[in-house]
Amino acid sequence: MRHIYEAAHTIEANLLKGLLETEGIEVFVNGEYLQGGIGDLPVSGIITLSVEEDDADAALKAIEAYEAGEYELKSS
């Protein structure tokens, strides 16, 4: 597994997880349940997304397109 993205919060992490899953990419959200420890844990870098090494490039391209406002959902 390769870490590909550091999310600001669990909502963003799960939004991107869903986006990547529509692309057929299996995603794992790391640290999702650690957000409640803020104050005892560092504020950044807690919630990350990981994908299989073979899917990393496609996942990064989809996230970049989303952040640029250019992502289009695939038709089913």
C-alpha positions as CSV (number, residue, x, y, z in Angstrom):
1,M,0.0,0.0,0.0
2,R,1.2,3.5,-0.8
3,H,0.1,6.7,1.0
4,I,-1.2,9.1,-1.6
5,Y,-3.1,11.8,0.1
6,E,-3.3,13.6,3.5
7,A,-6.9,14.6,4.2
8,A,-7.9,17.6,6.2
9,H,-10.6,15.6,8.0
10,T,-12.7,12.4,7.8
11,I,-15.3,14.0,5.5
12,E,-12.7,14.8,2.9
13,A,-11.1,11.4,3.2
14,N,-14.4,9.6,2.7
15,L,-15.4,11.8,-0.2
16,L,-12.2,11.1,-2.0
17,K,-12.4,7.4,-1.1
18,G,-15.8,7.3,-2.8
19,L,-14.5,9.1,-5.8
20,L,-11.6,6.7,-6.2
21,E,-13.8,3.7,-5.7
22,T,-16.0,4.8,-8.6
23,E,-12.8,4.6,-10.6
24,G,-12.4,1.0,-9.5
25,I,-9.5,1.8,-7.1
26,E,-9.5,0.1,-3.7
27,V,-8.8,2.7,-1.0
28,F,-8.0,2.5,2.7
29,V,-8.5,5.4,5.0
30,N,-5.7,5.5,7.7
31,G,-6.2,7.3,11.0
32,E,-9.9,7.9,10.5
33,Y,-10.7,7.3,14.1
34,L,-7.8,9.3,15.5
35,Q,-9.4,12.7,14.9
36,G,-10.9,12.6,18.4
37,G,-7.4,12.6,19.8
38,I,-6.6,16.1,18.5
39,G,-5.0,17.9,21.4
40,D,-3.0,14.8,22.3
41,L,-1.9,14.1,18.7
42,P,-0.5,16.3,16.1
43,V,-3.1,18.3,14.2
44,S,-1.9,17.4,10.7
45,G,-1.0,14.2,9.0
46,I,-3.5,12.1,10.9
47,I,-5.9,11.0,8.2
48,T,-4.3,9.7,5.0
49,L,-5.5,7.6,2.0
50,S,-3.6,4.6,0.8
51,V,-4.0,2.5,-2.4
52,E,-2.2,-0.4,-4.0
53,E,1.1,0.6,-5.6
54,D,-0.3,-0.3,-9.1
55,D,-3.2,2.1,-8.6
56,A,-1.2,5.1,-7.2
57,D,-0.8,7.0,-10.5
58,A,-4.4,6.7,-11.5
59,A,-5.5,7.7,-8.0
60,L,-3.3,10.7,-7.9
61,K,-4.6,11.8,-11.4
62,A,-8.2,11.5,-10.2
63,I,-7.5,13.5,-7.0
64,E,-5.6,16.2,-9.0
65,A,-8.6,16.5,-11.4
66,Y,-11.0,16.7,-8.5
67,E,-9.0,19.5,-6.8
68,A,-8.8,21.4,-10.1
69,G,-12.6,21.1,-10.6
70,E,-12.1,19.1,-13.7
71,Y,-13.2,15.6,-12.4
72,E,-16.1,14.0,-14.2
73,L,-17.8,10.9,-12.9
74,K,-17.8,7.9,-15.1
75,S,-21.2,6.9,-16.5
76,S,-22.5,3.6,-15.4
